[in-house]
């Protein structure tokens, strides 16, 4: 996999303040080109041996695979969940000018 290729990272949060704090940090530090915040996501999940539910905020984080480990570390630092959802999906196709902007907006990981 080409590490400079774009990806979409999904993260759910417990409330808007947490979502905004994580989104602002990722964009400010140029780990992400853009973070969209979707309110009112209803989640059902297994937790501690039983089915649980929550109304959450979903972050759609547009970044590159070479920044995933930095994004993951930042989310873990600012997140309130013991086990936060942090899932990366490849962006296999898209509007070329948008993808070029995305890649140009994310600074490469420092060595």
N, C-alpha and C positions, 0 to 999 in steps of 0.2 A: 504494500500500500504506500502511495506517495504521501509522505507526512505533511506536505504543504497543501494538500487537497482540503477543500472545505468540508465541514461537518456541522450537524445540528445536534446540540446537546440539550437533553430534556432534564429539567430539575423541577420538582414540586416543593413548595414552601408552605408553612403554616399560616402566614398572613401577608398582607401587602407590604408592611414595613420591612420584613425580612426579604421579600422578593425585590423591593426597590434597592435595599442595601447591597444585595448580591449583584444585581444588574449594574448598579452604578460603579461598583468596584471593578467588575470585569471590563466594562467599557473604558473607564478612566485609565486602567493599566494596559489597555489595548490587547487584552486577552481575547476579546470578542469585538466584532465589528458592530453588532447590534444585539440587543436582548429584548424580546417581546414578552410582555407580562399579560397572561390570560387569567382573569379572575373567575371564581365560581366553579372550578373543576371539582367534581364529586368523585372521590376515590374509594373503592372497596378493596381491602387487602387482608392478607393473613398477617397477624402480629401477635407474638407471644402466645401462640397456640389457639387463637380464635380469630374469627372474621371481625374486622374493625372497619370503620369508615371515617372519612374526614372531608370537609370542604377546604380545598387548597387553591393556591395560585400556581400556575404552570409557567415556567420560564422556558422560552425557546431561544437558545443561545447559538448565534451564528459565529463560528470560529473555524479554525483549521486543526487537523489532527495533531500537528506538532505542538499546539498549545493545550491539548486536552489535559495533560498531567497538571499544568498550571491552573487551568480552570477547575479541575477536580480539587486541588489543594485549597484554592480560594473559597470554593463553595463549602468545603468541609470546615474551614475556619469560621465562616460567617453563619453557618446553618445551625438551627436548633435541634434537628432530628439526630438521634443516635445513629441511624442508618439512612442517610438521605439518598433519594433517587438521583443518580448522576449517570445518564446513559447517552452515548454518542452514536449517531446514525450518519452514515456517509451521505453526502449530497452527490448523487451520481450524474445529475444533469440539472441545468438551470439556465436562466437568461445570462448569457456570457458577460455583458457589461456589469450586471449585479455581482456575479461571481468574482470578476476582476476587482470590483470595488471592495468586496468582502476580504479577499486575500490581501489587498493593499492596505486595508484598515487595521489588520491584525499584525502586530509586530512579531517578528520571529522570536522564538524562545531564546533566552540568553544561555550561552554555553557555560 
